[in-house]
């Protein structure tokens, strides 16, 4: 009797819960429209660890283009495309990045894993089954299902998984059943707090049997890639040490929460021969040359995609495909716990 009373109180509480993100059944696609490669962090992150707010600029009035009967690309986009081409010729490491607006997300191959109607079972990297349904441009499924029974009441907890450009896990859904006189379970209420978070990165590759979420969204800026500490003779005698930059390169700042990117700048030691006026301070090692300033200006405000640190697929189309991959690529236990 005590357990039934407790379940009745929980049932009354659950009936009043407003779902903020997820319910027990797959949510219609309109409620979870896929993001267009979101940038989770609204700030410019610099290599020194400083964070400055992103200014909201008033859009410039577009230049009037004479109607010539053919489609004209906006001037700003034309200029950036040209500058990006030049940047790749000047900074070799720029080829590791792709502009977000040009990225082709392989969503259709992933959606093709699921039948148009009904439920299809796919598998995570631990080879655990995930029953999913196709809802528009998403696959929707339930994971981490747990059931507990107390007298004439049954609690069913689960997390909801939404798969599209990103993996979004919504936690804390609850379904409460009451046992009827004929012994069947009748659904009484659903509820949940609906806390959502992203898992992995951007969908980056889909083969016949596996899907990788390893596209990392970044912003780029120009920074020193190699320094030298020189002992410089002074005009009036003696010497001093100054540090200057020998080489400039592309430095990424991750826009993904939980995926920081460090930067190691090697430094050598050298000896200068030309005397200098040591009453003046050493030149700044971070003073950008002209071509680096040009590249810095062109990169500002743009986002790019690069390969992230997620080595293994997050999803497999079949259990056999998962097992074959696991035999060929041992995965540490910590990496198996994706949710």
C-alpha positions as CSV (number, residue, x, y, z in Angstrom):
1,X,0.0,0.0,0.0
2,X,2.8,2.4,0.8
3,X,4.5,1.8,-2.6
4,X,1.2,2.3,-4.4
5,X,0.7,5.6,-2.5
6,X,4.2,6.7,-3.4
7,X,3.6,5.9,-7.1
8,X,0.3,7.8,-7.1
9,X,2.1,10.9,-5.8
10,X,4.8,10.5,-8.5
11,X,2.1,10.0,-11.1
12,X,0.3,13.2,-10.0
13,X,3.6,15.1,-10.2
14,X,4.5,13.7,-13.6
15,X,1.1,14.7,-15.0
16,X,2.0,18.4,-14.2
17,X,5.5,18.3,-15.8
18,X,5.9,20.5,-18.9
19,X,8.3,18.8,-21.3
20,X,10.9,21.4,-22.4
21,X,12.7,19.3,-25.1
22,X,11.6,15.7,-25.4
23,X,8.7,13.3,-24.8
24,X,8.7,9.5,-24.7
25,X,7.7,9.0,-28.4
26,X,9.8,10.3,-31.2
27,X,9.3,14.0,-31.5
28,X,8.1,15.3,-34.9
29,X,10.9,16.7,-37.0
30,X,9.4,20.2,-36.9
31,X,10.2,20.4,-33.2
32,X,13.9,19.5,-33.8
33,X,14.8,21.1,-37.1
34,X,18.4,20.2,-37.9
35,X,20.9,23.1,-37.3
36,X,22.9,24.4,-40.1
37,X,26.3,23.6,-38.7
38,X,25.9,25.7,-35.5
39,X,28.8,27.5,-33.8
40,X,28.2,26.8,-30.1
41,X,30.5,29.5,-28.8
42,X,29.6,33.1,-29.5
43,X,33.1,34.6,-29.0
44,X,36.5,35.0,-30.6
45,X,39.0,32.8,-28.8
46,X,42.6,33.8,-29.1
47,X,45.7,31.7,-28.6
48,X,46.5,33.6,-25.4
49,X,43.3,32.4,-23.8
50,X,41.6,35.8,-24.0
51,X,37.9,35.9,-25.0
52,X,36.4,39.0,-26.5
53,X,32.7,39.5,-27.3
54,X,31.6,39.2,-30.9
55,X,30.4,42.6,-32.2
56,X,27.1,42.7,-34.0
57,X,27.6,44.7,-37.1
58,X,24.9,46.5,-39.0
59,X,24.6,44.9,-42.5
60,X,26.0,47.0,-45.2
61,X,23.6,48.1,-48.0
62,X,24.4,45.8,-50.9
63,X,25.8,47.4,-54.0
64,X,23.4,47.8,-56.9
65,X,24.3,45.4,-59.7
66,X,23.1,46.2,-63.2
67,X,20.8,43.5,-64.5
68,X,22.8,41.7,-67.2
69,X,20.5,38.7,-67.4
70,X,22.8,36.4,-65.4
71,X,23.0,35.6,-61.7
72,X,25.6,37.7,-59.9
73,X,27.3,36.4,-56.8
74,X,27.3,38.9,-53.9
75,X,30.5,41.1,-53.9
76,X,31.4,40.1,-50.3
77,X,31.2,36.4,-51.1
78,X,33.2,36.9,-54.3
79,X,35.9,38.7,-52.4
80,X,36.2,36.1,-49.6
81,X,36.4,33.3,-52.1
82,X,39.3,35.1,-53.9
83,X,41.0,35.9,-50.6
84,X,40.6,32.3,-49.3
85,X,42.3,31.0,-52.5
86,X,45.2,33.4,-52.0
87,X,45.5,32.5,-48.3
88,X,45.9,28.8,-49.2
89,X,48.7,29.7,-51.5
90,X,50.4,31.8,-48.8
91,X,49.8,29.6,-45.8
92,X,50.2,25.9,-46.5
93,X,48.3,24.7,-43.4
94,X,45.2,26.5,-44.6
95,X,44.4,23.5,-46.8
96,X,43.4,21.6,-43.6
97,X,40.3,23.7,-43.4
98,X,37.1,24.1,-45.4
99,X,34.7,27.0,-45.3
100,X,31.5,26.0,-43.5
101,X,29.3,27.4,-46.2
102,X,30.9,25.1,-48.7
103,X,30.7,21.9,-46.5
104,X,28.6,19.1,-48.0
105,X,27.1,17.2,-45.0
106,X,26.5,13.5,-45.9
107,X,23.1,13.4,-44.2
108,X,21.2,11.6,-47.0
109,X,23.4,8.5,-46.8
110,X,22.7,8.3,-43.1
111,X,19.0,8.7,-43.5
112,X,19.0,5.9,-46.1
113,X,19.9,3.4,-43.3
114,X,16.3,3.6,-42.0
115,X,13.2,2.4,-43.8
116,X,10.6,5.2,-44.6
117,X,8.0,3.7,-42.3
118,X,8.3,1.8,-39.1
119,X,11.4,1.1,-36.9
120,X,15.0,0.2,-38.0
121,X,17.6,-1.0,-35.6
122,X,21.1,0.6,-35.9
123,X,24.0,0.2,-33.4
124,X,26.4,2.4,-31.5
125,X,30.2,1.9,-31.3
126,X,29.6,-0.5,-28.3
127,X,27.4,-2.6,-30.6
128,X,24.3,-1.8,-28.5
129,X,21.0,-1.7,-30.5
130,X,19.2,1.7,-31.1
131,X,15.7,1.3,-32.6
132,X,15.1,4.5,-34.7
133,X,12.4,5.9,-36.9
134,X,12.9,8.3,-39.7
135,X,11.2,11.7,-39.0
136,X,11.7,14.0,-42.0
137,X,15.4,14.8,-42.1
138,X,16.2,13.1,-38.8
139,X,16.5,9.6,-37.2
140,X,14.9,9.5,-33.8
141,X,15.4,6.7,-31.2
142,X,15.5,5.8,-27.5
143,X,18.5,4.7,-25.5
144,X,19.3,3.9,-21.9
145,X,15.9,2.5,-21.2
146,X,15.3,1.4,-17.6
147,X,12.1,-0.2,-16.1
148,X,11.1,-0.5,-12.5
149,X,7.9,-1.9,-11.1
150,X,6.3,-1.0,-7.7
151,X,3.0,-2.8,-7.0
152,X,0.5,-1.8,-9.6
153,X,2.7,0.9,-11.1
154,X,5.6,0.7,-13.6
155,X,8.2,3.4,-14.3
156,X,10.0,3.5,-17.6
157,X,12.9,5.9,-18.1
158,X,14.8,6.6,-21.3
159,X,16.9,9.2,-23.2
160,X,15.9,10.4,-26.6
161,X,18.5,10.5,-29.4
162,X,18.1,12.7,-32.5
163,X,20.5,12.0,-35.4
164,X,21.0,14.4,-38.2
165,X,24.0,16.8,-38.9
166,X,24.6,16.5,-35.1
167,X,23.8,13.9,-32.4
168,X,21.6,15.4,-29.7
169,X,20.8,13.4,-26.6
170,X,17.9,14.5,-24.5
171,X,17.8,13.0,-21.0
172,X,15.3,12.3,-18.3
173,X,12.0,11.3,-20.1
174,X,9.6,9.2,-17.9
175,X,6.6,7.1,-18.7
176,X,4.3,5.8,-15.9
177,X,1.9,2.8,-16.3
178,X,-0.8,1.5,-14.1
179,X,-1.8,-2.2,-14.0
180,X,-5.5,-2.7,-14.9
181,X,-7.9,-5.3,-13.5
182,X,-7.2,-7.6,-16.4
183,X,-3.4,-7.4,-15.7
184,X,-2.5,-5.2,-18.6
185,X,-0.3,-2.0,-18.3
186,X,-2.1,1.2,-19.2
187,X,-0.1,4.4,-19.9
188,X,-1.0,7.0,-17.3
189,X,1.4,9.9,-17.8
190,X,4.6,11.0,-19.5
191,X,7.0,13.6,-18.3
192,X,10.7,14.6,-18.1
193,X,13.1,17.5,-17.7
194,X,14.4,17.3,-21.2
195,X,18.0,18.3,-20.7
196,X,19.7,18.2,-24.1
197,X,23.4,18.2,-25.1
198,X,25.4,17.4,-28.2
199,X,27.4,14.2,-28.6
200,X,30.5,14.2,-30.8
201,X,30.9,16.7,-33.6
202,X,29.5,17.4,-37.0
203,X,28.5,14.5,-39.3
204,X,31.6,14.1,-41.5
205,X,31.5,10.7,-43.3
206,X,29.0,8.0,-43.9
207,X,29.9,4.6,-45.6
208,X,27.6,1.7,-46.3
209,X,28.0,0.5,-42.7
210,X,29.4,3.3,-40.5
211,X,28.9,7.0,-39.7
212,X,31.6,9.3,-38.3
213,X,30.8,12.6,-36.4
214,X,34.2,14.2,-36.6
215,X,33.8,17.6,-38.3
216,X,35.0,20.3,-35.9
217,X,33.8,23.8,-36.5
218,X,36.6,26.4,-35.9
219,X,37.5,30.0,-36.5
220,X,40.9,30.9,-37.9
221,X,43.4,33.6,-37.3
222,X,47.1,34.2,-38.1
223,X,49.6,33.6,-35.4
224,X,53.4,33.0,-35.0
225,X,54.3,29.4,-35.9
226,X,58.0,29.5,-35.1
227,X,60.1,31.9,-33.0
228,X,63.8,32.6,-32.4
229,X,65.4,34.1,-29.3
230,X,68.4,36.1,-30.6
231,X,71.3,37.6,-28.7
232,X,71.7,41.0,-30.3
233,X,74.8,43.3,-29.9
234,X,74.1,46.8,-28.7
235,X,75.6,49.9,-30.5
236,X,77.0,51.2,-27.2
237,X,78.5,47.8,-26.2
238,X,77.1,44.7,-24.5
239,X,74.2,42.8,-25.8
240,X,70.6,41.9,-25.2
241,X,68.1,39.1,-26.1
242,X,65.1,39.6,-28.2
243,X,62.5,37.2,-29.5
244,X,61.1,37.6,-33.0
245,X,58.8,35.5,-35.2
246,X,60.4,33.4,-38.0
247,X,57.3,32.0,-39.5
248,X,53.6,32.8,-39.5
249,X,50.8,30.3,-39.8
250,X,47.1,29.5,-39.4
251,X,45.8,28.9,-35.9
252,X,42.4,27.5,-35.2
253,X,40.1,28.2,-32.2
254,X,37.4,25.6,-31.7
255,X,33.8,26.6,-31.7
256,X,32.8,23.3,-30.2
257,X,32.0,23.1,-26.5
258,X,34.4,20.7,-24.7
259,X,36.9,20.5,-27.7
260,X,39.7,23.0,-26.9
261,X,42.6,23.3,-29.3
262,X,46.1,24.1,-28.1
263,X,49.1,25.6,-30.0
264,X,52.7,24.7,-29.6
265,X,55.2,27.3,-31.0
266,X,58.7,26.0,-31.2
267,X,61.5,28.4,-30.4
268,X,65.2,28.3,-31.3
269,X,68.2,30.2,-30.1
270,X,70.4,32.4,-32.4
271,X,73.0,35.1,-32.6
272,X,72.6,38.4,-34.5
273,X,75.5,40.2,-35.9
274,X,74.2,43.7,-36.7
275,X,74.3,46.1,-33.6
276,X,71.1,47.8,-32.6
277,X,70.1,50.7,-30.4
278,X,69.4,48.9,-27.1
279,X,67.8,52.0,-25.6
280,X,64.7,51.2,-27.7
281,X,62.6,48.2,-26.7
282,X,62.8,44.9,-28.6
283,X,60.4,44.8,-31.6
284,X,57.1,42.9,-30.8
285,X,57.3,39.2,-31.7
286,X,53.6,39.3,-32.5
287,X,53.6,42.2,-34.9
288,X,52.0,40.9,-38.1
289,X,53.6,41.5,-41.4
290,X,51.6,42.9,-44.3
291,X,50.5,39.6,-45.8
292,X,49.5,38.2,-42.4
293,X,47.4,41.3,-41.7
294,X,45.7,40.9,-45.0
295,X,44.9,37.2,-44.3
296,X,43.8,38.1,-40.7
297,X,41.3,40.6,-42.1
298,X,39.9,38.2,-44.6
299,X,39.4,35.4,-42.0
300,X,37.5,37.5,-39.5
301,X,33.9,36.5,-39.0
302,X,34.2,33.2,-41.0
303,X,33.8,29.7,-39.8
304,X,35.6,26.6,-41.1
305,X,35.4,22.8,-40.7
306,X,38.4,20.5,-40.0
307,X,39.0,17.0,-38.9
308,X,38.4,16.6,-35.1
309,X,39.8,14.2,-32.6
310,X,37.0,11.6,-32.8
311,X,38.8,8.6,-34.5
312,X,36.0,6.0,-34.5
313,X,32.5,5.9,-35.9
314,X,29.6,6.7,-33.6
315,X,27.1,4.6,-35.5
316,X,26.9,1.3,-37.4
317,X,24.2,0.1,-39.7
318,X,24.4,-3.5,-38.5
319,X,25.7,-5.4,-35.5
320,X,28.0,-7.4,-37.8
321,X,29.5,-4.2,-39.1
322,X,30.1,-3.0,-35.6
323,X,31.8,-6.3,-34.5
324,X,34.0,-6.4,-37.6
325,X,35.2,-2.8,-37.0
326,X,35.8,-3.5,-33.3
327,X,37.9,-6.6,-34.2
328,X,40.1,-4.5,-36.6
329,X,40.1,-1.4,-34.4
330,X,40.3,-1.9,-30.6
331,X,38.4,0.9,-28.9
332,X,39.2,1.9,-25.2
333,X,36.4,1.4,-22.8
334,X,36.1,5.1,-22.1
335,X,35.5,5.8,-25.8
336,X,32.7,3.1,-25.9
337,X,30.6,5.1,-23.4
338,X,29.1,7.5,-25.9
339,X,25.9,7.8,-23.9
